[in-house]
């Protein structure tokens, strides 16, 4: 039986992981078996740059943390060499980076994940990774609303040019009358 101090340390580790999961936007569970040190280092760097925490921990401890936050369904995926990537703000960041490495490394595998309070399977994580970044979506949206405005402005300019009229100039501001 473990000593009370070791048990307290483990409980604190589980509580910390549960807090990270609870405060995150999304997370992905992977089987990292077969990844080389070089590729693991590069992957961890890419995850850090994307604002994602990558945690390798005993499956039982990860399972307890998942139970604490209501993601008990994830426990069925926790066997073998697993790790969890936790994205604090961007729900697609972890999925994007890990999908890239899962495609490069045959034995590296996405198992499951969670987003918006729901546990999702590997296919859903891969679909999540296909979503463009927030900045790309904003740029596409702005481009789509800008196009009709430009078309309208060009049409107005064509009407003005056709009629040969100049755009009305603003009336000069009159000086206030002195009393």
Beta strands, then each sheet from edge to edge (+ up, - down):
strand 1: 26-31
strand 2: 52-56
strand 3: 82-87
strand 4: 109-115
strand 5: 118-121
sheet 1: 2+ 3- 1+ 4- 5+
end
